[in-house]
Amino acid sequence: MDEPKKKISFWASLPIWGRVLLVLGIGAALIPVGYFGLFFLLILFVVLPVNMLPGAVGLAVALLLGVVALLCRGGWRKGFQRASAGVALVSLVALVGTYGWNAYQESITIVDNSNIDTSLYLPFEENSQIARLEGEASLRFSPFDDLPVVDGAAALFPVCSAMVNATYPRNILPLNQGDSPFTYHNTSLGYRLLAEGETDIFFGATPSEEQAHYYPEGSNVPVEFDLIPVGREGFIFFTNARNPVDSLTQDQLRGIYSGEITSWAQVGGKDTPILPYQRNRGSGSQTGLEKFMGEVPITEPPTELRNDLMSGIIERVADYRNNPGAIGFSYYIYAAQLKENHNIKLLSVDGVAPSQETIGQGSYPITDNFYMVVRKGERTEEMDRFIAWALSEEGQELVEKSGYAPLR
């Protein structure tokens, strides 16, 4: 009786040279597959938020396993099919859950909690008005770095956003959404969040006495800050454009805000009562006024002359019909660029008009540094790299292109 013939596999039937050619052929065919797979993953890293990447990569792996299952035969096919289905299911759950979490965070987050149109100065937007370098920045973080959470006050939002745009990966979560490393708050809240450890670097003016000695919840030791100068800004005063007074001295301004000078006639204008508007305590501009006044006491304004928002002062002073004698204060970029209003005019001080040039030269008399503020003793390697870059020639170029005066 004849013995049954044994089946010989395709691989075993090939001579040595045939096996070598087959392996080389398969390898050559996989090169473009690997290339397009890598290209696909790079697109995912650019387009998707960081916390959605695991689910997206999982789906890509599931797709690859599915393709392999189609090419396999026997027991291997079922194994790859099951693995593909399992990875796809877990990845879909991760993606849907992450999408829902992002949507929830967006629904409970105040994206613009102040009074400037942040949409005009967002990073990574083609039509954004932020300043840009001509080439790539020498510092570029990857999605895998421990990105510092950067925050900025209203008057410094453009330069803060420009630096994030130059150095951060494009796929970070949008401004103030979820655990985005780019946030925006007013000065009072910005210093509190920094002290509580919610943010890492705050772009702001000099803190008030209370902000500089903030006690975190449950602690009897105040947080200490390091203030690192990153540029210079002018503290300005403004009136309605129809006010005939164009210039005041520093002494006259101190007289107005101390209550000694109460009529525009005392400083060369019409016999109209002066209405000196102020900000809320703890705001960056109110702290700037306190610093300017020095030892001269500031008069306590009635409620109607105190505004929580800088834009509120600008709007009140611009309304000549109801406030012909109004005067207000702000920072140069805020009044001249962020909330430009043709119904107000910026006053010269001691005969010098505020401008980027006069502030940079120091000829405009009321200037001050603005800072990158961090918690003392808590700087990470990434924070050090970001701060060093902001003080470099490239960082200072963005300071100047954003309309502020660079340090050098």
DRENNU-614875 format. One record per residue (C-alpha): residue in one letter; y negated, x, z negated; residue number from 1. Coordinates in nm, 3 decimals, padded with zeros to 5 digits. Each point is the difference from the previous one (the first is absolute). Example, Ala and Ser with C-alpha at 12.3 -4.5 7.8 and 13.67 -1.06 7.14 Angstrom:
2
+------+---------+---------+---------+-----+
! type !      c2 !      c1 !      c3 ! seq !
+------+---------+---------+---------+-----+
!    A !  00.450 !  01.230 ! -00.780 !   1 !
!    S ! -00.344 !  00.137 !  00.066 !   2 !
+------+---------+---------+---------+-----+
This chain:
408
+------+---------+---------+---------+-----+
! type !      c2 !      c1 !      c3 ! seq !
+------+---------+---------+---------+-----+
!    M !  00.000 !  00.000 !  00.000 !   1 !
!    D ! -00.341 !  00.134 !  00.103 !   2 !
!    E ! -00.251 !  00.072 ! -00.278 !   3 !
!    P ! -00.335 ! -00.186 !  00.033 !   4 !
!    K ! -00.282 !  00.214 !  00.134 !   5 !
!    K ! -00.267 !  00.100 ! -00.249 !   6 !
!    K ! -00.359 ! -00.103 !  00.076 !   7 !
!    I ! -00.224 !  00.295 !  00.059 !   8 !
!    S ! -00.368 ! -00.042 ! -00.093 !   9 !
!    F ! -00.270 !  00.065 !  00.253 !  10 !
!    W ! -00.123 !  00.296 ! -00.204 !  11 !
!    A !  00.345 !  00.155 ! -00.023 !  12 !
!    S !  00.054 ! -00.043 !  00.374 !  13 !
!    L ! -00.301 !  00.214 !  00.081 !  14 !
!    P !  00.028 !  00.375 !  00.052 !  15 !
!    I ! -00.219 !  00.229 ! -00.211 !  16 !
!    W ! -00.267 !  00.032 !  00.265 !  17 !
!    G ! -00.008 ! -00.380 !  00.039 !  18 !
!    R ! -00.057 ! -00.045 ! -00.373 !  19 !
!    V ! -00.284 !  00.253 !  00.006 !  20 !
!    L ! -00.168 ! -00.178 !  00.292 !  21 !
!    L !  00.039 ! -00.338 ! -00.171 !  22 !
!    V ! -00.158 !  00.125 ! -00.324 !  23 !
!    L ! -00.288 !  00.161 !  00.193 !  24 !
!    G ! -00.052 ! -00.319 !  00.201 !  25 !
!    I ! -00.012 ! -00.220 ! -00.308 !  26 !
!    G ! -00.237 !  00.245 ! -00.167 !  27 !
!    A ! -00.232 ! -00.004 !  00.302 !  28 !
!    A !  00.004 ! -00.380 !  00.003 !  29 !
!    L ! -00.091 ! -00.015 ! -00.371 !  30 !
!    I ! -00.309 !  00.221 !  00.041 !  31 !
!    P ! -00.220 ! -00.274 !  00.156 !  32 !
!    V !  00.147 ! -00.253 ! -00.246 !  33 !
!    G ! -00.103 !  00.223 ! -00.290 !  34 !
!    Y ! -00.340 !  00.063 !  00.154 !  35 !
!    F ! -00.078 ! -00.370 !  00.040 !  36 !
!    G !  00.139 ! -00.071 ! -00.345 !  37 !
!    L ! -00.234 !  00.259 ! -00.154 !  38 !
!    F ! -00.290 ! -00.140 !  00.202 !  39 !
!    F !  00.082 ! -00.349 ! -00.129 !  40 !
!    L !  00.002 !  00.122 ! -00.362 !  41 !
!    L ! -00.336 !  00.173 !  00.048 !  42 !
!    I ! -00.147 ! -00.326 !  00.130 !  43 !
!    L !  00.131 ! -00.178 ! -00.310 !  44 !
!    F ! -00.167 !  00.257 ! -00.228 !  45 !
!    V ! -00.336 ! -00.050 !  00.174 !  46 !
!    V !  00.003 ! -00.379 !  00.031 !  47 !
!    L !  00.167 ! -00.130 ! -00.317 !  48 !
!    P ! -00.123 !  00.023 ! -00.360 !  49 !
!    V !  00.189 !  00.257 ! -00.205 !  50 !
!    N !  00.183 ! -00.253 ! -00.214 !  51 !
!    M !  00.149 ! -00.173 !  00.309 !  52 !
!    L !  00.145 !  00.318 !  00.150 !  53 !
!    P !  00.339 ! -00.003 ! -00.183 !  54 !
!    G !  00.083 ! -00.345 !  00.134 !  55 !
!    A ! -00.111 !  00.089 !  00.353 !  56 !
!    V !  00.199 !  00.325 !  00.000 !  57 !
!    G !  00.302 ! -00.194 ! -00.133 !  58 !
!    L ! -00.018 ! -00.242 !  00.293 !  59 !
!    A ! -00.019 !  00.295 !  00.240 !  60 !
!    V !  00.312 !  00.148 ! -00.160 !  61 !
!    A !  00.175 ! -00.339 !  00.024 !  62 !
!    L ! -00.084 ! -00.015 !  00.371 !  63 !
!    L !  00.142 !  00.349 !  00.051 !  64 !
!    L !  00.323 ! -00.092 ! -00.182 !  65 !
!    G !  00.027 ! -00.312 !  00.215 !  66 !
!    V ! -00.024 !  00.207 !  00.317 !  67 !
!    V !  00.268 !  00.238 ! -00.131 !  68 !
!    A !  00.222 ! -00.300 ! -00.079 !  69 !
!    L ! -00.022 ! -00.113 !  00.364 !  70 !
!    L !  00.115 !  00.342 !  00.117 !  71 !
!    C !  00.290 !  00.031 ! -00.245 !  72 !
!    R !  00.347 ! -00.145 !  00.015 !  73 !
!    G !  00.265 ! -00.080 ! -00.255 !  74 !
!    G ! -00.068 !  00.001 ! -00.373 !  75 !
!    W ! -00.321 !  00.198 !  00.040 !  76 !
!    R ! -00.170 ! -00.290 !  00.177 !  77 !
!    K !  00.050 ! -00.241 ! -00.290 !  78 !
!    G ! -00.121 !  00.261 ! -00.246 !  79 !
!    F ! -00.321 !  00.065 !  00.190 !  80 !
!    Q ! -00.057 ! -00.373 !  00.051 !  81 !
!    R !  00.027 ! -00.067 ! -00.372 !  82 !
!    A ! -00.222 !  00.295 ! -00.087 !  83 !
!    S ! -00.258 ! -00.113 !  00.255 !  84 !
!    A ! -00.002 ! -00.357 ! -00.131 !  85 !
!    G ! -00.029 !  00.119 ! -00.360 !  86 !
!    V ! -00.288 !  00.239 !  00.068 !  87 !
!    A ! -00.179 ! -00.264 !  00.212 !  88 !
!    L !  00.031 ! -00.264 ! -00.274 !  89 !
!    V ! -00.130 !  00.232 ! -00.275 !  90 !
!    S ! -00.284 !  00.122 !  00.224 !  91 !
!    L ! -00.106 ! -00.353 !  00.095 !  92 !
!    V ! -00.010 ! -00.099 ! -00.367 !  93 !
!    A ! -00.209 !  00.311 ! -00.076 !  94 !
!    L ! -00.240 ! -00.069 !  00.287 !  95 !
!    V ! -00.047 ! -00.369 ! -00.082 !  96 !
!    G ! -00.042 !  00.077 ! -00.371 !  97 !
!    T ! -00.254 !  00.276 !  00.067 !  98 !
!    Y ! -00.193 ! -00.216 !  00.245 !  99 !
!    G ! -00.015 ! -00.278 ! -00.258 ! 100 !
!    W ! -00.114 !  00.243 ! -00.270 ! 101 !
!    N ! -00.275 !  00.138 !  00.225 ! 102 !
!    A ! -00.114 ! -00.353 !  00.084 ! 103 !
!    Y ! -00.006 ! -00.091 ! -00.371 ! 104 !
!    Q ! -00.199 !  00.311 ! -00.089 ! 105 !
!    E ! -00.246 ! -00.077 !  00.278 ! 106 !
!    S ! -00.041 ! -00.357 ! -00.125 ! 107 !
!    I ! -00.091 !  00.109 ! -00.354 ! 108 !
!    T ! -00.212 !  00.302 !  00.097 ! 109 !
!    I ! -00.375 ! -00.013 !  00.048 ! 110 !
!    V ! -00.040 !  00.213 !  00.308 ! 111 !
!    D ! -00.378 !  00.019 ! -00.010 ! 112 !
!    N ! -00.120 ! -00.034 ! -00.357 ! 113 !
!    S ! -00.357 !  00.104 !  00.063 ! 114 !
!    N ! -00.272 ! -00.074 !  00.247 ! 115 !
!    I !  00.043 !  00.222 !  00.306 ! 116 !
!    D !  00.203 ! -00.069 !  00.310 ! 117 !
!    T !  00.284 !  00.243 ! -00.054 ! 118 !
!    S !  00.161 ! -00.106 !  00.329 ! 119 !
!    L ! -00.265 !  00.206 !  00.181 ! 120 !
!    Y !  00.112 !  00.321 ! -00.172 ! 121 !
!    L !  00.378 ! -00.024 ! -00.028 ! 122 !
!    P !  00.219 !  00.303 !  00.078 ! 123 !
!    F !  00.241 !  00.007 !  00.296 ! 124 !
!    E ! -00.195 ! -00.270 !  00.186 ! 125 !
!    E ! -00.109 !  00.081 !  00.355 ! 126 !
!    N ! -00.336 ! -00.177 ! -00.031 ! 127 !
!    S ! -00.076 !  00.115 ! -00.353 ! 128 !
!    Q ! -00.347 !  00.146 ! -00.061 ! 129 !
!    I !  00.130 !  00.280 ! -00.223 ! 130 !
!    A ! -00.077 !  00.361 !  00.084 ! 131 !
!    R !  00.273 !  00.204 !  00.166 ! 132 !
!    L !  00.076 !  00.365 !  00.061 ! 133 !
!    E !  00.023 !  00.115 !  00.360 ! 134 !
!    G !  00.354 !  00.127 ! -00.051 ! 135 !
!    E !  00.283 ! -00.040 ! -00.249 ! 136 !
!    A ! -00.075 !  00.080 ! -00.364 ! 137 !
!    S !  00.160 !  00.315 ! -00.140 ! 138 !
!    L !  00.143 ! -00.220 ! -00.278 ! 139 !
!    R !  00.231 ! -00.285 !  00.097 ! 140 !
!    F !  00.221 ! -00.165 ! -00.260 ! 141 !
!    S !  00.340 ! -00.139 !  00.096 ! 142 !
!    P !  00.142 ! -00.337 ! -00.115 ! 143 !
!    F !  00.230 !  00.197 ! -00.234 ! 144 !
!    D ! -00.286 !  00.167 ! -00.194 ! 145 !
!    D ! -00.111 ! -00.126 ! -00.339 ! 146 !
!    L ! -00.319 ! -00.148 !  00.144 ! 147 !
!    P ! -00.295 ! -00.012 ! -00.243 ! 148 !
!    V ! -00.135 ! -00.353 ! -00.048 ! 149 !
!    V ! -00.360 !  00.028 !  00.120 ! 150 !
!    D ! -00.271 ! -00.246 ! -00.101 ! 151 !
!    G ! -00.367 ! -00.016 !  00.095 ! 152 !
!    A ! -00.315 ! -00.182 ! -00.108 ! 153 !
!    A ! -00.192 ! -00.210 !  00.254 ! 154 !
!    A ! -00.268 !  00.259 !  00.076 ! 155 !
!    L !  00.265 !  00.265 !  00.072 ! 156 !
!    F !  00.258 ! -00.210 !  00.181 ! 157 !
!    P ! -00.071 !  00.146 !  00.351 ! 158 !
!    V !  00.059 !  00.362 ! -00.099 ! 159 !
!    C !  00.300 ! -00.087 ! -00.218 ! 160 !
!    S !  00.157 ! -00.194 !  00.289 ! 161 !
!    A ! -00.078 !  00.279 !  00.249 ! 162 !
!    M !  00.186 !  00.253 ! -00.215 ! 163 !
!    V !  00.302 ! -00.229 ! -00.038 ! 164 !
!    N !  00.000 ! -00.052 !  00.377 ! 165 !
!    A !  00.000 !  00.376 !  00.060 ! 166 !
!    T !  00.275 !  00.098 ! -00.244 ! 167 !
!    Y !  00.227 ! -00.296 ! -00.085 ! 168 !
!    P !  00.296 ! -00.130 !  00.206 ! 169 !
!    R ! -00.088 ! -00.299 !  00.218 ! 170 !
!    N !  00.274 ! -00.222 ! -00.139 ! 171 !
!    I ! -00.136 ! -00.037 ! -00.356 ! 172 !
!    L ! -00.048 ! -00.356 ! -00.120 ! 173 !
!    P ! -00.343 ! -00.149 !  00.083 ! 174 !
!    L ! -00.298 !  00.027 ! -00.232 ! 175 !
!    N !  00.064 ! -00.144 ! -00.349 ! 176 !
!    Q !  00.335 ! -00.152 !  00.099 ! 177 !
!    G !  00.306 !  00.051 ! -00.221 ! 178 !
!    D !  00.046 !  00.362 ! -00.094 ! 179 !
!    S ! -00.232 !  00.134 !  00.272 ! 180 !
!    P ! -00.137 !  00.348 ! -00.078 ! 181 !
!    F ! -00.343 ! -00.108 !  00.132 ! 182 !
!    T ! -00.201 ! -00.241 ! -00.218 ! 183 !
!    Y ! -00.357 ! -00.120 ! -00.036 ! 184 !
!    H ! -00.173 ! -00.125 ! -00.316 ! 185 !
!    N ! -00.346 ! -00.006 ! -00.151 ! 186 !
!    T ! -00.103 !  00.284 ! -00.230 ! 187 !
!    S !  00.075 ! -00.174 ! -00.330 ! 188 !
!    L !  00.350 ! -00.107 !  00.100 ! 189 !
!    G !  00.059 !  00.326 !  00.188 ! 190 !
!    Y ! -00.053 !  00.215 ! -00.311 ! 191 !
!    R !  00.215 ! -00.234 ! -00.212 ! 192 !
!    L !  00.291 !  00.010 !  00.249 ! 193 !
!    L ! -00.028 !  00.378 !  00.016 ! 194 !
!    A !  00.008 !  00.027 ! -00.378 ! 195 !
!    E !  00.301 ! -00.233 ! -00.020 ! 196 !
!    G !  00.190 !  00.216 !  00.252 ! 197 !
!    E !  00.004 ! -00.267 !  00.272 ! 198 !
!    T ! -00.185 !  00.234 !  00.240 ! 199 !
!    D ! -00.014 !  00.380 !  00.032 ! 200 !
!    I ! -00.331 !  00.089 !  00.170 ! 201 !
!    F ! -00.319 ! -00.207 ! -00.021 ! 202 !
!    F ! -00.295 !  00.061 !  00.233 ! 203 !
!    G ! -00.301 ! -00.097 ! -00.207 ! 204 !
!    A ! -00.333 !  00.083 ! -00.156 ! 205 !
!    T ! -00.046 !  00.142 ! -00.349 ! 206 !
!    P !  00.175 ! -00.227 ! -00.254 ! 207 !
!    S ! -00.196 ! -00.185 ! -00.263 ! 208 !
!    E !  00.035 !  00.104 ! -00.363 ! 209 !
!    E !  00.251 ! -00.280 ! -00.059 ! 210 !
!    Q !  00.203 !  00.087 !  00.313 ! 211 !
!    A !  00.009 !  00.368 ! -00.094 ! 212 !
!    H !  00.156 ! -00.088 ! -00.337 ! 213 !
!    Y !  00.246 ! -00.270 !  00.094 ! 214 !
!    Y !  00.285 ! -00.073 ! -00.241 ! 215 !
!    P !  00.317 ! -00.114 !  00.179 ! 216 !
!    E !  00.177 ! -00.300 ! -00.151 ! 217 !
!    G !  00.198 !  00.099 ! -00.308 ! 218 !
!    S ! -00.162 !  00.345 ! -00.028 ! 219 !
!    N ! -00.259 !  00.132 ! -00.245 ! 220 !
!    V ! -00.072 !  00.304 !  00.218 ! 221 !
!    P ! -00.245 ! -00.035 !  00.291 ! 222 !
!    V !  00.102 !  00.112 !  00.347 ! 223 !
!    E ! -00.169 !  00.318 !  00.120 ! 224 !
!    F ! -00.112 !  00.031 !  00.361 ! 225 !
!    D ! -00.060 !  00.292 !  00.232 ! 226 !
!    L ! -00.295 ! -00.063 !  00.233 ! 227 !
!    I !  00.031 !  00.203 !  00.321 ! 228 !
!    P ! -00.317 ! -00.012 !  00.217 ! 229 !
!    V !  00.081 ! -00.085 !  00.362 ! 230 !
!    G ! -00.346 ! -00.080 !  00.144 ! 231 !
!    R ! -00.354 ! -00.105 ! -00.077 ! 232 !
!    E ! -00.168 ! -00.338 !  00.021 ! 233 !
!    G ! -00.355 ! -00.127 ! -00.048 ! 234 !
!    F ! -00.102 ! -00.260 ! -00.257 ! 235 !
!    I ! -00.258 ! -00.219 !  00.170 ! 236 !
!    F ! -00.242 ! -00.284 ! -00.075 ! 237 !
!    F ! -00.100 ! -00.273 !  00.242 ! 238 !
!    T ! -00.239 ! -00.292 !  00.036 ! 239 !
!    N ! -00.050 ! -00.281 !  00.246 ! 240 !
!    A ! -00.108 !  00.130 !  00.342 ! 241 !
!    R ! -00.329 ! -00.195 ! -00.028 ! 242 !
!    N ! -00.103 !  00.176 ! -00.319 ! 243 !
!    P ! -00.290 !  00.236 !  00.090 ! 244 !
!    V !  00.116 !  00.267 ! -00.247 ! 245 !
!    D !  00.203 !  00.269 !  00.180 ! 246 !
!    S !  00.029 !  00.272 ! -00.264 ! 247 !
!    L !  00.018 !  00.033 ! -00.376 ! 248 !
!    T !  00.018 !  00.296 ! -00.233 ! 249 !
!    Q !  00.286 !  00.052 ! -00.242 ! 250 !
!    D ! -00.237 ! -00.072 ! -00.289 ! 251 !
!    Q ! -00.108 ! -00.327 !  00.161 ! 252 !
!    L !  00.362 ! -00.105 !  00.048 ! 253 !
!    R !  00.078 !  00.079 ! -00.362 ! 254 !
!    G ! -00.310 ! -00.199 ! -00.100 ! 255 !
!    I !  00.122 ! -00.301 !  00.199 ! 256 !
!    Y !  00.348 !  00.002 ! -00.149 ! 257 !
!    S ! -00.126 !  00.064 ! -00.354 ! 258 !
!    G ! -00.239 ! -00.297 !  00.025 ! 259 !
!    E ! -00.322 !  00.204 ! -00.020 ! 260 !
!    I ! -00.098 ! -00.079 !  00.359 ! 261 !
!    T !  00.021 ! -00.373 !  00.073 ! 262 !
!    S ! -00.217 ! -00.055 !  00.310 ! 263 !
!    W !  00.007 !  00.153 !  00.348 ! 264 !
!    A ! -00.377 !  00.036 ! -00.028 ! 265 !
!    Q !  00.059 !  00.280 ! -00.255 ! 266 !
!    V !  00.175 !  00.209 !  00.268 ! 267 !
!    G ! -00.221 ! -00.073 !  00.302 ! 268 !
!    G !  00.134 ! -00.338 !  00.109 ! 269 !
!    K ! -00.098 ! -00.364 ! -00.028 ! 270 !
!    D ! -00.063 ! -00.172 ! -00.331 ! 271 !
!    T !  00.355 ! -00.133 ! -00.013 ! 272 !
!    P !  00.233 !  00.012 ! -00.302 ! 273 !
!    I !  00.277 !  00.257 !  00.038 ! 274 !
!    L !  00.354 ! -00.140 ! -00.026 ! 275 !
!    P !  00.227 !  00.299 ! -00.078 ! 276 !
!    Y !  00.361 ! -00.099 !  00.073 ! 277 !
!    Q !  00.288 !  00.172 ! -00.179 ! 278 !
!    R !  00.380 !  00.013 !  00.024 ! 279 !
!    N !  00.266 ! -00.084 ! -00.255 ! 280 !
!    R !  00.078 !  00.264 ! -00.261 ! 281 !
!    G !  00.274 !  00.240 !  00.103 ! 282 !
!    S ! -00.068 ! -00.033 !  00.373 ! 283 !
!    G ! -00.051 !  00.328 !  00.184 ! 284 !
!    S ! -00.360 ! -00.073 !  00.097 ! 285 !
!    Q ! -00.100 ! -00.122 ! -00.348 ! 286 !
!    T !  00.140 !  00.324 ! -00.144 ! 287 !
!    G ! -00.204 !  00.181 !  00.269 ! 288 !
!    L ! -00.314 ! -00.178 ! -00.122 ! 289 !
!    E !  00.075 !  00.094 ! -00.361 ! 290 !
!    K !  00.045 !  00.363 !  00.105 ! 291 !
!    F ! -00.329 ! -00.007 !  00.193 ! 292 !
!    M ! -00.191 ! -00.155 ! -00.291 ! 293 !
!    G !  00.125 !  00.264 ! -00.245 ! 294 !
!    E ! -00.162 ! -00.051 ! -00.340 ! 295 !
!    V ! -00.229 ! -00.277 !  00.128 ! 296 !
!    P !  00.135 ! -00.336 ! -00.122 ! 297 !
!    I !  00.086 ! -00.259 !  00.265 ! 298 !
!    T ! -00.149 ! -00.344 ! -00.049 ! 299 !
!    E !  00.255 ! -00.276 ! -00.057 ! 300 !
!    P ! -00.020 ! -00.226 !  00.305 ! 301 !
!    P !  00.029 ! -00.378 ! -00.009 ! 302 !
!    T !  00.329 ! -00.136 !  00.129 ! 303 !
!    E ! -00.143 ! -00.090 !  00.340 ! 304 !
!    L ! -00.100 !  00.365 !  00.059 ! 305 !
!    R !  00.347 !  00.143 ! -00.066 ! 306 !
!    N !  00.261 ! -00.002 !  00.278 ! 307 !
!    D !  00.372 !  00.077 ! -00.018 ! 308 !
!    L !  00.004 !  00.116 !  00.364 ! 309 !
!    M ! -00.219 !  00.255 !  00.177 ! 310 !
!    S ! -00.018 ! -00.237 !  00.296 ! 311 !
!    G ! -00.150 ! -00.259 ! -00.232 ! 312 !
!    I ! -00.300 !  00.223 ! -00.071 ! 313 !
!    I ! -00.050 !  00.069 !  00.371 ! 314 !
!    E !  00.012 ! -00.372 !  00.084 ! 315 !
!    R ! -00.245 ! -00.088 ! -00.278 ! 316 !
!    V ! -00.248 !  00.271 !  00.096 ! 317 !
!    A !  00.028 ! -00.095 !  00.369 ! 318 !
!    D ! -00.105 ! -00.358 ! -00.085 ! 319 !
!    Y ! -00.379 !  00.047 !  00.007 ! 320 !
!    R ! -00.079 ! -00.371 ! -00.030 ! 321 !
!    N !  00.162 ! -00.028 ! -00.344 ! 322 !
!    N ! -00.031 !  00.363 ! -00.116 ! 323 !
!    P ! -00.313 !  00.161 !  00.150 ! 324 !
!    G ! -00.023 !  00.251 ! -00.286 ! 325 !
!    A !  00.366 !  00.100 ! -00.019 ! 326 !
!    I !  00.127 !  00.358 ! -00.022 ! 327 !
!    G !  00.358 !  00.118 ! -00.014 ! 328 !
!    F !  00.210 !  00.317 !  00.004 ! 329 !
!    S !  00.323 !  00.121 !  00.154 ! 330 !
!    Y !  00.160 !  00.302 !  00.165 ! 331 !
!    Y ! -00.124 !  00.112 !  00.339 ! 332 !
!    I !  00.315 ! -00.062 !  00.208 ! 333 !
!    Y !  00.054 ! -00.342 ! -00.153 ! 334 !
!    A ! -00.350 ! -00.127 !  00.077 ! 335 !
!    A ! -00.052 !  00.184 !  00.330 ! 336 !
!    Q !  00.346 ! -00.048 !  00.152 ! 337 !
!    L !  00.248 ! -00.222 ! -00.184 ! 338 !
!    K ! -00.243 ! -00.286 ! -00.076 ! 339 !
!    E ! -00.280 !  00.077 !  00.242 ! 340 !
!    N ! -00.272 ! -00.266 ! -00.018 ! 341 !
!    H ! -00.314 !  00.015 !  00.214 ! 342 !
!    N ! -00.193 ! -00.211 ! -00.252 ! 343 !
!    I ! -00.005 !  00.283 ! -00.253 ! 344 !
!    K ! -00.147 !  00.349 !  00.019 ! 345 !
!    L !  00.105 !  00.313 ! -00.184 ! 346 !
!    L ! -00.284 !  00.149 ! -00.203 ! 347 !
!    S ! -00.103 !  00.362 !  00.021 ! 348 !
!    V !  00.004 !  00.175 ! -00.337 ! 349 !
!    D ! -00.266 !  00.263 ! -00.072 ! 350 !
!    G ! -00.092 ! -00.029 !  00.370 ! 351 !
!    V !  00.352 !  00.076 !  00.135 ! 352 !
!    A !  00.198 ! -00.268 !  00.185 ! 353 !
!    P !  00.375 ! -00.016 ! -00.068 ! 354 !
!    S !  00.225 !  00.110 !  00.286 ! 355 !
!    Q !  00.320 !  00.194 !  00.044 ! 356 !
!    E ! -00.208 !  00.306 !  00.086 ! 357 !
!    T ! -00.242 ! -00.019 ! -00.295 ! 358 !
!    I !  00.283 ! -00.077 ! -00.242 ! 359 !
!    G !  00.202 !  00.296 !  00.133 ! 360 !
!    Q ! -00.298 !  00.235 ! -00.016 ! 361 !
!    G ! -00.090 ! -00.116 ! -00.350 ! 362 !
!    S ! -00.357 ! -00.091 !  00.100 ! 363 !
!    Y !  00.063 ! -00.362 ! -00.091 ! 364 !
!    P ! -00.037 !  00.022 ! -00.378 ! 365 !
!    I !  00.264 ! -00.246 ! -00.129 ! 366 !
!    T !  00.339 !  00.129 !  00.110 ! 367 !
!    D !  00.329 !  00.042 ! -00.179 ! 368 !
!    N !  00.356 !  00.106 !  00.068 ! 369 !
!    F !  00.272 ! -00.250 !  00.060 ! 370 !
!    Y !  00.346 !  00.091 ! -00.121 ! 371 !
!    M !  00.374 ! -00.011 !  00.037 ! 372 !
!    V !  00.093 ! -00.096 ! -00.356 ! 373 !
!    V !  00.348 !  00.069 ! -00.143 ! 374 !
!    R !  00.161 ! -00.016 ! -00.343 ! 375 !
!    K ! -00.025 !  00.338 ! -00.165 ! 376 !
!    G !  00.327 !  00.194 ! -00.007 ! 377 !
!    E !  00.191 ! -00.247 !  00.220 ! 378 !
!    R ! -00.045 !  00.141 !  00.349 ! 379 !
!    T !  00.305 !  00.017 !  00.226 ! 380 !
!    E !  00.061 !  00.246 !  00.282 ! 381 !
!    E ! -00.096 ! -00.267 !  00.256 ! 382 !
!    M ! -00.321 ! -00.079 ! -00.191 ! 383 !
!    D ! -00.092 !  00.370 ! -00.001 ! 384 !
!    R !  00.062 !  00.021 !  00.375 ! 385 !
!    F ! -00.212 ! -00.308 !  00.070 ! 386 !
!    I ! -00.288 !  00.119 ! -00.220 ! 387 !
!    A !  00.004 !  00.349 !  00.151 ! 388 !
!    W ! -00.004 ! -00.149 !  00.348 ! 389 !
!    A ! -00.291 ! -00.235 ! -00.085 ! 390 !
!    L ! -00.202 !  00.305 ! -00.107 ! 391 !
!    S !  00.100 !  00.198 !  00.309 ! 392 !
!    E ! -00.202 !  00.025 !  00.321 ! 393 !
!    E !  00.191 ! -00.295 !  00.149 ! 394 !
!    G ! -00.050 ! -00.223 ! -00.303 ! 395 !
!    Q ! -00.369 !  00.084 ! -00.021 ! 396 !
!    E ! -00.033 ! -00.075 !  00.373 ! 397 !
!    L !  00.122 ! -00.353 ! -00.071 ! 398 !
!    V ! -00.247 ! -00.028 ! -00.290 ! 399 !
!    E ! -00.285 !  00.085 !  00.237 ! 400 !
!    K !  00.126 ! -00.216 !  00.288 ! 401 !
!    S !  00.029 ! -00.293 ! -00.242 ! 402 !
!    G ! -00.374 !  00.023 ! -00.066 ! 403 !
!    Y !  00.000 !  00.182 ! -00.336 ! 404 !
!    A ! -00.126 !  00.349 ! -00.078 ! 405 !
!    P !  00.278 !  00.263 ! -00.020 ! 406 !
!    L !  00.010 !  00.250 ! -00.285 ! 407 !
!    R ! -00.067 !  00.293 !  00.229 ! 408 !
+------+---------+---------+---------+-----+
